[in-house]
Amino acid sequence: MNPSKIAISLNLEHSYADQLADFFASVSPAPAPKPSLLQFNKTLACELGLDQQELTPEVLSHVFSGNELPRDAQPIAQVYAGHQFGNFVPQLGDGRALLLGELIDQQGNRRDIALKGSGRTPFSRGGDGKAAVGPVLREYLIGEAMHALGIPTTRALAAVATGERVMRERPLPGAVLTRVAASHVRVGTFQYFAARRQVEHLRKLADYVIQRHYPKASESENPYLALLQGVADRQAALVARWMLVGFIHGVMNTDNMAISGETIDYGPCAFMESYHPETVFSSIDHAGRYAYINQPSVALWNLARFAETLLPLLSEEDSDDTLAEATAVLETFMPAFQRHWYIGAKAKLGLANPNEPESVSDSEHELVDDWLGLLTTNEVDYTLAWRQLAEAADGTVSKLAPLFREHDQLNAWLERWRRLHNGIPASQIASAIRAANPLYIPRNHLVEEALAAASENADLAPFESLLEVVQQPFDEKPECTRYAMPAPTEFTTEYQTFCGT
């Protein structure tokens, strides 16, 4: 049964389908027996320039379940390959996602509009192509939290219940997510064509990505080398931002690294509570490949795989010089990551200097390292430790000190920290800290509580309350105290996340 087209238009364009004809399969979404709207992101809809007067809950539920598509939609499933936990799979692709098209938002940016969980495609590899309410709402929630934290991310426009059950470990209520992204081109998209030695396809893909995401690269003497540099720079900044808020992606496969530099695919992700650099939550990451502390090195590994796909484009002949040029770009990644990390950490300490925003002194560098050492040895909650430094700026430690076991070590560190304030008023330091450090993150126990209520009892109230809080992560509200509190130790000790596919 093909979905019918309805009267509304989303002003969709189709540059991917028009320019890259062999890079996808045309597929219609599966019908949803009884669609109902779970969430609609009105703020994002405004950013996209959508006419919300015609988007009633009934229309939204039919459009974003895939039952009735806008008249300008052309649903396609994109093909890609990827390294999954280091093992190469030559064909993955959108096994449960469909790109409806692209629109130009209010800022003039091209954004993909895609359904996720809309049924089988030629790339489903035996899966049902469906999604459940819990994982759909997790991606909606975490994406909005990351956006509020200022981290580049895909976002959810809508979540629609399908009125059917999907079978996982047990039957679960089904749902479809509408995802908005700068694009869905991945490292794995390049790997698909590189594995088949389709150099002209690689060239067309690279040219498309340069035009869409890295237009300045086209002015370079070697646009494809400039593309590699641009992607490396964005990934260095992105992963540093993850680390600064304690985010653990959980499944950094090459098919989950977006060329645009956005965070994509919120499967077994989580936010760290007590600071342990080796923290892993994903139930399938048995060796800790994607642990918190490993994220920069994994990103670099993924970039090396991307660089391999570009080698035929960097030079018409294989040469040591070509390899050396690509290697030189990759060698910029870790210094760039470290620079972004320490500049961000300096801001989190309230020490950012507007006259020298990119500089970090040796003493500041050492102060950051020693602070992380304190958090590790004292097993301190990562989010609260940074945030409560605001109170400590003027010498009051009634909120900070209880987080630590070793108060002498803390006091000695605080004394060094205050010496670096350089006469800046304590109130100004405190304001800077509160502006750089969230009080509210999607605490894992609260996320699970909200998703369980929505999935098991069709109760969206806990989800909506948590969503409202994490959309304003820096603004303290007395009535929201529980949202800032760490999970009980017994919860964190046993907590695992799952892909939800």
C-alpha positions as CSV (number, residue, x, y, z in Angstrom):
1,M,0.0,0.0,0.0
2,N,1.6,3.3,-1.1
3,P,0.9,6.3,1.1
4,S,-1.3,8.9,-0.4
5,K,-0.2,12.5,-1.0
6,I,-2.1,15.2,0.9
7,A,-2.8,18.8,0.1
8,I,-0.1,20.4,2.3
9,S,3.4,21.2,1.0
10,L,6.5,21.5,3.2
11,N,8.4,23.3,0.4
12,L,10.7,20.4,0.0
13,E,13.6,20.2,-2.4
14,H,15.6,17.2,-3.4
15,S,19.2,18.1,-4.1
16,Y,20.5,14.7,-2.9
17,A,18.2,12.7,-5.1
18,D,18.7,15.0,-8.0
19,Q,22.5,15.1,-8.0
20,L,23.3,11.6,-6.7
21,A,21.0,9.3,-8.6
22,D,22.7,6.0,-7.7
23,F,23.0,6.7,-4.0
24,F,19.6,5.6,-2.7
25,A,16.5,3.5,-3.3
26,S,13.0,5.0,-3.6
27,V,10.8,3.5,-0.9
28,S,7.3,4.2,0.5
29,P,6.8,4.2,4.3
30,A,4.8,1.4,5.8
31,P,1.3,2.3,6.8
32,A,0.6,3.0,10.5
33,P,-2.7,1.4,11.6
34,K,-3.7,4.1,14.1
35,P,-1.3,7.1,14.2
36,S,-1.4,9.6,17.1
37,L,0.8,12.5,17.8
38,L,3.1,12.2,20.8
39,Q,5.2,15.3,20.4
40,F,5.6,18.2,18.0
41,N,8.5,20.6,18.2
42,K,6.9,23.9,17.6
43,T,10.1,25.9,18.2
44,L,11.9,23.8,15.5
45,A,9.0,24.1,13.2
46,C,9.3,27.9,13.4
47,E,13.0,27.7,12.6
48,L,12.1,25.6,9.5
49,G,9.5,28.2,8.4
50,L,6.6,25.7,8.5
51,D,3.1,26.9,8.3
52,Q,1.7,25.6,11.6
53,Q,-1.9,26.7,11.0
54,E,-2.4,23.8,8.6
55,L,-0.5,21.4,10.7
56,T,-3.2,20.2,13.1
57,P,-2.5,17.2,15.4
58,E,-4.5,15.0,13.0
59,V,-2.5,16.2,10.0
60,L,0.8,15.9,11.9
61,S,0.0,12.3,13.0
62,H,-0.7,11.2,9.4
63,V,2.1,13.1,7.7
64,F,4.8,12.2,10.2
65,S,3.8,8.5,10.6
66,G,4.2,8.2,6.8
67,N,0.5,7.4,6.2
68,E,-0.1,10.5,4.0
69,L,3.0,12.3,2.7
70,P,3.2,16.0,1.7
71,R,2.7,16.4,-2.0
72,D,6.3,17.5,-2.5
73,A,7.8,14.5,-0.7
74,Q,10.0,12.0,-2.5
75,P,10.9,9.3,0.1
76,I,14.3,7.6,-0.4
77,A,16.5,5.3,1.7
78,Q,20.1,6.3,1.5
79,V,22.9,3.7,1.1
80,Y,26.1,3.6,3.1
81,A,28.6,1.1,4.5
82,G,30.5,1.4,7.8
83,H,32.9,0.1,10.4
84,Q,30.9,-1.3,13.4
85,F,33.0,-1.7,16.4
86,G,36.0,-1.8,14.1
87,N,34.6,-4.4,11.7
88,F,33.8,-3.3,8.2
89,V,30.3,-4.0,6.8
90,P,30.2,-3.2,3.1
91,Q,26.5,-2.4,2.9
92,L,24.4,-0.9,5.7
93,G,22.1,1.9,4.5
94,D,18.9,3.3,5.9
95,G,17.3,0.1,7.1
96,R,14.4,2.0,8.8
97,A,14.7,5.6,7.7
98,L,13.5,7.6,4.7
99,L,14.6,11.0,3.6
100,L,11.4,12.9,2.5
101,G,13.4,15.8,1.2
102,E,15.2,19.0,2.2
103,L,14.0,22.5,3.0
104,I,15.7,25.8,3.4
105,D,15.2,27.1,6.9
106,Q,14.7,30.7,8.1
107,Q,18.5,31.2,8.3
108,G,19.0,30.0,4.7
109,N,20.4,26.6,5.7
110,R,19.5,23.4,3.9
111,R,18.0,20.8,6.3
112,D,17.1,17.2,5.7
113,I,13.6,16.0,6.8
114,A,13.6,12.3,7.4
115,L,11.4,9.6,9.0
116,K,12.9,7.0,11.3
117,G,11.1,3.9,12.1
118,S,8.9,4.0,9.0
119,G,9.3,0.4,7.9
120,R,11.5,-1.9,5.9
121,T,13.8,-0.8,3.1
122,P,16.1,-2.7,0.7
123,F,18.8,-2.1,3.4
124,S,17.0,-3.5,6.4
125,R,19.1,-6.7,6.6
126,G,16.3,-8.8,8.1
127,G,15.0,-6.1,10.5
128,D,11.4,-4.9,10.6
129,G,12.4,-1.3,9.9
130,K,10.2,-0.1,12.8
131,A,10.9,1.8,16.0
132,A,9.4,1.8,19.5
133,V,8.1,4.7,21.6
134,G,11.0,4.5,24.1
135,P,13.9,4.9,21.7
136,V,12.0,7.5,19.6
137,L,11.4,9.7,22.6
138,R,15.0,9.2,23.9
139,E,16.3,10.6,20.6
140,Y,13.8,13.5,20.8
141,L,14.8,14.3,24.4
142,I,18.6,14.0,24.1
143,G,18.7,15.9,20.8
144,E,16.8,18.8,22.3
145,A,19.1,18.7,25.4
146,M,22.2,18.7,23.3
147,H,20.8,21.6,21.2
148,A,20.1,23.6,24.4
149,L,23.7,22.9,25.5
150,G,25.0,24.5,22.3
151,I,26.2,21.2,20.8
152,P,25.7,20.6,17.0
153,T,23.0,17.9,16.7
154,T,20.3,16.4,14.7
155,R,16.9,17.3,16.2
156,A,13.4,15.8,16.3
157,L,10.5,17.6,14.7
158,A,7.8,15.1,15.6
159,A,7.2,11.8,17.3
160,V,4.1,9.8,16.3
161,A,2.8,6.6,17.8
162,T,1.8,4.1,15.1
163,G,-0.9,2.2,17.1
164,E,0.9,-1.1,16.5
165,R,3.3,-3.3,18.5
166,V,6.8,-3.9,17.5
167,M,8.6,-7.0,18.7
168,R,11.9,-6.6,20.5
169,E,12.7,-8.6,23.7
170,R,8.9,-8.2,24.2
171,P,6.1,-6.4,22.3
172,L,6.5,-2.6,22.5
173,P,4.3,0.2,21.3
174,G,5.6,1.5,17.9
175,A,6.5,5.0,16.9
176,V,8.1,7.1,14.1
177,L,10.5,9.9,14.6
178,T,10.9,12.8,12.2
179,R,14.5,13.8,12.3
180,V,16.0,17.1,11.0
181,A,19.6,17.2,10.1
182,A,22.1,19.4,8.2
183,S,22.4,16.2,6.1
184,H,22.6,12.5,6.6
185,V,25.8,12.0,4.7
186,R,28.2,9.9,6.8
187,V,31.7,8.6,6.7
188,G,30.1,5.3,5.8
189,T,28.5,6.9,2.7
190,F,32.0,7.5,1.3
191,Q,33.1,4.0,2.4
192,Y,30.3,2.4,0.4
193,F,31.6,3.7,-2.9
194,A,35.3,3.4,-1.9
195,A,34.8,-0.3,-1.2
196,R,33.4,-0.7,-4.7
197,R,36.2,1.4,-6.2
198,Q,33.6,3.7,-7.8
199,V,35.9,6.7,-8.0
200,E,33.5,8.9,-10.0
201,H,30.7,8.2,-7.5
202,L,33.1,9.3,-4.7
203,R,33.9,12.4,-6.7
204,K,30.3,13.3,-7.1
205,L,29.6,12.7,-3.4
206,A,32.6,14.8,-2.3
207,D,31.6,17.6,-4.7
208,Y,28.1,17.5,-3.3
209,V,29.3,17.6,0.3
210,I,31.7,20.5,-0.5
211,Q,28.9,22.5,-2.1
212,R,26.5,21.8,0.7
213,H,28.7,21.9,3.8
214,Y,32.2,23.2,3.0
215,P,31.9,25.7,0.2
216,K,35.2,27.4,1.0
217,A,37.0,24.1,0.2
218,S,36.1,24.6,-3.4
219,E,38.5,27.7,-3.5
220,S,41.4,25.6,-2.3
221,E,44.2,24.3,-4.5
222,N,43.1,20.8,-3.5
223,P,39.4,20.9,-2.6
224,Y,39.3,17.3,-1.4
225,L,42.2,17.8,1.0
226,A,40.4,20.9,2.3
227,L,37.3,18.8,2.7
228,L,39.2,16.4,4.9
229,Q,40.6,19.2,6.9
230,G,37.2,20.8,7.4
231,V,35.6,17.5,8.6
232,A,38.5,16.9,11.0
233,D,38.2,20.4,12.4
234,R,34.4,20.1,13.0
235,Q,34.8,16.7,14.6
236,A,37.5,18.0,16.9
237,A,35.2,20.8,18.1
238,L,32.2,18.4,18.4
239,V,33.9,15.7,20.4
240,A,35.4,18.3,22.8
241,R,31.9,19.7,23.4
242,W,30.7,16.2,24.2
243,M,33.4,15.7,26.7
244,L,32.9,19.0,28.3
245,V,29.4,18.1,29.4
246,G,30.1,14.4,30.1
247,F,28.3,13.0,27.1
248,I,29.0,9.5,25.9
249,H,27.8,8.7,22.4
250,G,28.0,5.0,22.9
251,V,28.3,3.8,19.3
252,M,30.8,5.8,17.3
253,N,30.7,3.6,14.3
254,T,31.8,5.2,11.0
255,D,28.2,5.1,9.8
256,N,27.3,7.2,12.9
257,M,29.8,10.0,12.1
258,A,28.0,12.8,10.1
259,I,30.2,14.6,7.6
260,S,28.4,17.8,8.6
261,G,29.8,17.8,12.1
262,E,26.5,17.2,13.9
263,T,25.8,14.6,16.6
264,I,23.7,11.9,15.0
265,D,22.1,8.6,16.1
266,Y,21.2,8.6,19.8
267,G,21.1,4.9,20.6
268,P,23.0,3.7,23.7
269,C,24.0,7.3,24.6
270,A,24.1,8.6,28.2
271,F,25.6,11.3,30.4
272,M,28.3,10.5,32.9
273,E,27.5,11.0,36.6
274,S,30.5,10.3,38.9
275,Y,33.6,11.2,37.0
276,H,35.3,8.0,35.7
277,P,37.1,8.5,32.4
278,E,36.6,4.8,31.4
279,T,32.8,5.0,31.8
280,V,30.8,2.8,29.4
281,F,27.0,2.5,29.5
282,S,26.3,0.6,26.2
283,S,25.3,-3.0,26.7
284,I,27.1,-4.0,23.5
285,D,30.4,-2.2,24.1
286,H,32.0,-5.1,25.9
287,A,35.6,-3.9,25.4
288,G,35.0,-0.3,26.2
289,R,35.9,0.8,22.6
290,Y,33.5,3.8,22.9
291,A,34.2,4.7,26.6
292,Y,34.1,8.4,27.5
293,I,37.9,8.9,27.4
294,N,38.3,7.0,24.1
295,Q,36.0,9.3,22.1
296,P,38.7,11.5,20.7
297,S,40.9,8.6,19.6
298,V,37.9,6.8,18.0
299,A,36.9,10.0,16.2
300,L,40.5,10.2,14.8
301,W,40.3,6.5,13.8
302,N,37.0,7.2,11.9
303,L,38.6,10.2,10.2
304,A,41.5,8.0,9.1
305,R,38.9,5.7,7.4
306,F,37.4,8.8,5.8
307,A,40.8,9.9,4.5
308,E,41.3,6.5,2.9
309,T,38.2,7.0,0.9
310,L,39.4,10.3,-0.4
311,L,42.9,9.1,-1.5
312,P,41.8,8.4,-5.1
313,L,40.5,12.0,-5.3
314,L,43.6,13.6,-3.8
315,S,45.8,12.6,-6.6
316,E,45.3,10.7,-9.9
317,E,48.2,8.4,-8.9
318,D,48.9,6.6,-5.7
319,S,51.9,8.3,-4.2
320,D,53.8,8.7,-0.9
321,D,53.1,12.5,-1.2
322,T,49.4,12.0,-1.3
323,L,49.4,9.8,1.7
324,A,51.7,12.2,3.5
325,E,49.3,15.1,2.8
326,A,46.3,13.2,4.2
327,T,48.4,12.1,7.2
328,A,49.4,15.7,7.9
329,V,45.7,16.6,8.1
330,L,44.9,13.8,10.5
331,E,47.8,14.9,12.7
332,T,46.0,18.2,13.3
333,F,43.1,16.5,14.9
334,M,44.4,15.8,18.4
335,P,46.0,19.2,18.9
336,A,42.7,20.8,17.7
337,F,40.7,18.6,20.1
338,Q,43.0,19.5,23.0
339,R,42.7,23.2,22.1
340,H,38.9,23.1,22.1
341,W,38.9,21.0,25.3
342,Y,41.1,23.3,27.3
343,I,39.5,26.5,26.0
344,G,36.1,25.0,27.0
345,A,37.4,23.8,30.4
346,K,38.9,27.3,31.1
347,A,35.5,28.8,30.4
348,K,33.9,26.3,32.7
349,L,36.2,27.4,35.4
350,G,35.1,31.0,34.9
351,L,38.6,32.0,33.7
352,A,37.9,32.9,30.0
353,N,39.5,36.1,29.0
354,P,37.5,38.0,26.3
355,N,40.8,39.7,25.2
356,E,42.5,36.3,24.6
357,P,39.7,33.8,24.1
358,E,41.9,31.2,22.4
359,S,44.7,31.1,24.9
360,V,45.3,28.7,27.8
361,S,48.4,29.3,30.0
362,D,50.5,26.5,31.4
363,S,49.1,27.2,34.9
364,E,45.5,27.0,33.6
365,H,46.3,23.8,31.8
366,E,47.7,22.3,34.9
367,L,44.7,23.5,37.0
368,V,42.3,21.8,34.6
369,D,44.2,18.5,34.8
370,D,44.4,18.6,38.6
371,W,40.7,19.3,38.8
372,L,39.9,16.2,36.8
373,G,42.3,14.3,39.0
374,L,40.3,15.5,42.1
375,L,37.0,14.5,40.5
376,T,38.4,11.0,39.7
377,T,39.9,10.2,43.1
378,N,36.8,11.6,44.9
379,E,34.3,10.0,42.5
380,V,32.5,13.4,42.2
381,D,29.4,14.0,40.1
382,Y,30.8,15.6,37.0
383,T,27.9,18.1,36.3
384,L,27.5,19.3,39.9
385,A,31.2,19.7,40.5
386,W,31.6,22.2,37.7
387,R,28.4,24.0,38.5
388,Q,29.0,24.4,42.2
389,L,32.3,26.2,41.6
390,A,30.1,29.3,41.0
391,E,29.3,29.3,44.7
392,A,32.9,28.7,45.6
393,A,34.1,31.7,43.7
394,D,33.4,34.0,46.7
395,G,34.8,31.5,49.3
396,T,31.6,29.7,50.1
397,V,31.8,25.9,49.7
398,S,28.7,24.6,51.5
399,K,27.4,23.1,48.2
400,L,30.8,22.0,46.7
401,A,32.6,20.5,49.7
402,P,30.0,17.8,50.4
403,L,30.7,16.4,47.0
404,F,34.3,15.6,47.9
405,R,35.9,13.2,50.4
406,E,39.4,14.8,50.5
407,H,38.7,18.4,51.6
408,D,42.3,19.3,52.1
409,Q,43.0,18.5,48.5
410,L,40.0,20.5,47.4
411,N,40.9,23.5,49.4
412,A,44.4,23.6,48.1
413,W,43.1,23.4,44.5
414,L,40.6,26.2,45.2
415,E,43.3,28.4,46.5
416,R,45.3,28.0,43.3
417,W,42.1,28.6,41.3
418,R,41.3,31.8,43.1
419,R,44.8,33.1,42.5
420,L,44.1,33.0,38.7
421,H,41.1,35.2,39.0
422,N,43.4,38.2,38.4
423,G,41.2,40.6,40.3
424,I,38.0,39.8,38.5
425,P,35.1,40.3,40.9
426,A,33.8,37.0,42.4
427,S,30.2,37.8,41.1
428,Q,31.5,38.0,37.6
429,I,33.4,34.7,37.9
430,A,30.3,33.1,39.4
431,S,28.1,34.3,36.5
432,A,30.6,33.1,33.9
433,I,30.6,29.6,35.6
434,R,26.8,29.4,35.6
435,A,26.7,30.4,31.9
436,A,29.2,27.7,31.0
437,N,28.1,24.8,33.2
438,P,24.6,23.3,33.0
439,L,22.7,22.4,36.2
440,Y,20.3,20.1,34.4
441,I,21.3,17.3,32.1
442,P,19.1,14.3,31.0
443,R,19.9,12.3,34.1
444,N,19.8,8.7,33.2
445,H,17.4,7.6,35.9
446,L,15.0,10.4,35.0
447,V,15.2,9.5,31.3
448,E,14.4,5.9,32.0
449,E,11.6,6.9,34.3
450,A,10.1,9.2,31.6
451,L,10.4,6.6,28.8
452,A,8.9,3.9,30.9
453,A,5.9,6.0,31.8
454,A,5.4,6.9,28.1
455,S,5.9,3.3,26.8
456,E,4.2,1.3,29.5
457,N,1.4,3.6,30.6
458,A,1.0,6.1,27.7
459,D,1.8,8.8,30.2
460,L,3.8,11.6,28.6
461,A,3.7,13.9,31.7
462,P,7.2,12.8,33.1
463,F,8.7,13.1,29.6
464,E,7.3,16.6,29.0
465,S,8.4,17.8,32.4
466,L,12.0,16.5,31.8
467,L,12.0,17.9,28.3
468,E,11.1,21.4,29.6
469,V,13.9,21.3,32.2
470,V,16.7,20.2,29.9
471,Q,15.7,22.8,27.3
472,Q,16.8,25.4,29.8
473,P,19.8,23.7,31.3
474,F,21.6,26.7,32.8
475,D,18.6,28.4,34.5
476,E,18.2,27.2,38.2
477,K,14.7,26.8,39.3
478,P,13.9,25.9,43.0
479,E,11.0,23.7,41.9
480,C,13.3,21.6,39.8
481,T,15.7,20.4,42.5
482,R,15.1,16.7,41.8
483,Y,16.2,17.1,38.1
484,A,19.7,18.2,39.3
485,M,20.2,15.4,41.7
486,P,22.4,12.4,40.7
487,A,20.9,8.9,40.4
488,P,21.1,6.6,43.4
489,T,24.4,4.7,43.5
490,E,22.6,1.3,43.0
491,F,21.0,2.6,39.8
492,T,24.2,3.9,38.3
493,T,26.2,0.8,39.2
494,E,23.8,-1.5,37.2
495,Y,22.8,1.0,34.5
496,Q,23.1,0.0,30.8
497,T,21.9,1.5,27.6
498,F,20.7,-0.2,24.5
499,C,20.6,0.6,20.8
500,G,16.8,0.3,20.6
501,T,16.8,-0.9,17.0
